[in-house]
Amino acid sequence: MPNSRVLAAVRWAFGSFLALLAAAGVAHAAVRIEVIRGDGANNNATTGFGISPAVRVLDPNGKPAPNALVVFTAPDRGTSVEFAGEGSVAQTLTDESGVAVAPHLRATGGNGPVEIRVMANVGAEFANTVIHVMNLGVGGHAPVERELTLVRLPAPPDAGPRKAPASIIALRLEDEHGHPVSRAPLFFVLRKLGNGRTAKEVSRTMTFTNPQGEALWRLPTLPGKETLELMVEAESEGRRVTDYFRLN
């Protein structure tokens, strides 16, 4: 967990960035942040359930920006949240579809609304937004929620050399100890990404993980050349995980 000096430095840098934008008269940054999960979510400390915020970073052309730095910052006192192992400040990089997911969060400090500030950096461009969440049940001696993870596996041998690498997605669902989670429902949501903030659902299928915790999804044949993304949602014993995979 970062010490107070590190937290203070991050907060100072974030505040300085906002002040520079205001001084320069910049109303809108070229880079944009699209909140795709977590805004308006409840973090229930009694049940241990919390939703980790997820955002997509878009470059000046409205395209998803991979490998962009994203910093999630919660209040350092009072009603707030803690990111797993990183205190009230966490940073990560966007994946190939421009998506960044904050570490699992836990409600702290009290019940009520919490503002999570998000800053993204692509090259010399910056963007920021705020995600609003609500703390519930703090002080009820809640257990810590266990995490689930989706691990992408190599395509199976029967895919054949002519199959595009992204046409088959093989996944394994694991618990916090790295053990496979069997008989868990997985939802595969194929989405078409537009030239802006939109993502249109194309298809949705559900399957269950096998005894090894694995599941397979095949890309259907679609007309035209579209920018596609696969969103995968899994659930087991009250635990949830969502991940995103760029298909082309």
N, C-alpha and C positions, 0 to 999 in steps of 0.2 A: 504494500500500500504506500503511495507516495507520501513524503513528509510535508509539513506545513509550508516549507520554503518552496518546494516544487509546485504545490497547489497555488500558492500566492503568485509565483512567476507565470503560470499558465493563465490565471485570471487577469493579471496585469496585461499580458500580451493580448488577450482577447479584448479587454477594454480599450487598449491603445488602438487596436485594429478598427473598432467601431468609431472611435474618435477621429481617426484619420479619414475614414469614409465621410463622416459628417463634415469635416473641415474642407474636404475636396468637393463637396456638393454632389457626391455620387448617390443617386436615388436608387438605382438598381444595379447590382453586380451582373456581369455577363454570365458568370457561372451561377447555376440555380440549384436549389435543394428541393427535392420532392419527398415529402413524408409519406411513406407507404405503409407504416405500421406503428402503432403506439400512441398517436395523438388522441386524447380523451380516454385513455385506458385507466382502469382501476388496478392498483397494486395492493392486493389483500394480504397483509402480514399474518392474519389469523390462519389462513389456509396455505400460506407460502406461495401463492400464485402471483406472478408478475410478468408483464409483457415487455420484452426488450425492444426498444425503439429501433426502427429500420428506416433508412433514407436512401434515395437514389440521387446521385450527383450528376447533373447535366452540364455539358460543356457549352461554350458560347453558341454552338450550332444546334443546341437542343439534343445532342446525342449523349448517351450514357458515357461517363468518364471513368475509366478503370484506373486503379492505383492512385486515386485521389485521397489526400489526408482528410480525415473527418475526426473532429474532437467533440465529444459530448461532455457538457459541464452542468452539474447540478449545484444547488446552493450548498455552501460549506458549513452552514449552521441552520438550526431550526428544522422545519419540515422539509425533508429532502429524500434522496435515494442514494444508495451505494452501488457502484458497479463491481461485479465480482473481482476481488483481488486488486482493484484499482482505485478505491475510494470514490470520491464524488466527481472525479475527472477521468475520462477514459478516451483513448484514441485508437483508431483503426484505419485500415485502407479499404477502399472500395474494391469489389471483385470485378470480373470481366464485364459484368452487366451494369456497373456503376453503383452497385448496392453495398451499403455498409450497415452492419448490425451491431448495436451496442452490446457489451457484455451483459450477462444476466444481472438484472437489478433487484435490489431489496429495499423496501420502504424503511426509512429511518426518521428519527427526530420528532415524529408526531403525525397526526392525521390531518388531511387537508390537501389543497392543490399544490402542485410542484411544477415549476418551470424548468425544463431541461433545454439549455441553449446548445445549438449545434452550429459548428463552423466547418466549412469545407474549403480546401485549397487545391486548385489545379493550376500548376505553373505559377504565373504572377497574379492570377485571379482568385478572389475570395467570395464566399457567399455565407449567409447565416440565416437561421430561422429558430423558432422556439417550438418545442413539443410540450404540450400540457398533459400532465397525468394527475391522478388522485390517489393519495395514500389512505388506506382503510385498515383498521384492526391493529395499529401499532401499539405495542405494550401487552399484547395477548400471548407472549411467549410462543410465537409461531415457529414451526420447524423451518429449516432452510430448504427451499425447493431444489430438487435434484435436476440436473440438466440432461437434455437429450441432444444428440449430435447426429447429423446426417453425413455419412462418409461416402464420397463418390468412388466407385470401383472401376477397374478397367472393363471395357466392353467384353461380353462373353465371346468365346472362340467362334460360336456359330453365327456371329455378326457378319463374317466374311470380309474380304479385303475391299469389296466394292461399296460397302456401307460407309457413309460419312460418319466420322467420330461422334458428332453430336446427335446422330439419329437414334442412338440407343443410350439411355441413361440407366446405369446400374448403381444402386445405392444400398448401404447398410445402415440401419438405425442402431445407435449405441447409447447406453446409459452413461452416467458420470464416471463409471469405472472402466469404460471401454468394452463392456460386455454387450453382445447383441440382444436386441429387444424383439422377440418374436410375437406374431399374431397381433401386431399393431396396425391400425388403419393408416394408410398413406393416401393423400389426395394430390394428384398431379394436375396442375392447372396450366394449360398452354395459353400464353398471352402474346398478343401482337403489340409491339412498341411503336408508338407514333413519333412524329418529329417534334415532340414537346413533352408535356407532362402526362400524356394519356397512355394507358395500357388497356387494350381491349381483350377480354377473355374469348378464346377461340374454342377450347374444349376443356372438359373436366372429367377425370376418371379417378376411380378409387380402387385400391387393392390392399392386401394385407402382407406384412412381412412374413417370410417363411421361418422355419425353426432356426436358421442361421441369421435372422434379422435382416434378410436381403429382399429386395424387390427390383423389378425391371420395368422400364417404360420405353415404348417405341414411338418415335415421331411419326404421326400420320402423314400421308401424302397430301400436300396443300398446293393449290395453284399460285403462280406468281412468286416473286421474291420479296419476302417480308422479313423485317427484323423481329425475331421470335425469342421469347424467354419462357423458361419453365419454372413455375413456382411450386415448391413441394412443401406440403404441410403434414406433420405427423403428430400423433398424440398417444400417450400411454399412461394410465394411472394418474391423470390430472396434469401430467407434464406435456408440454408442447414445444415444437420447434418448427421454424419456417426457414427455407433456404431457396436461393435463386440460382438458375443456371442459364447462361446465354447460349443460344443454340446456333447462331450464325453471326 
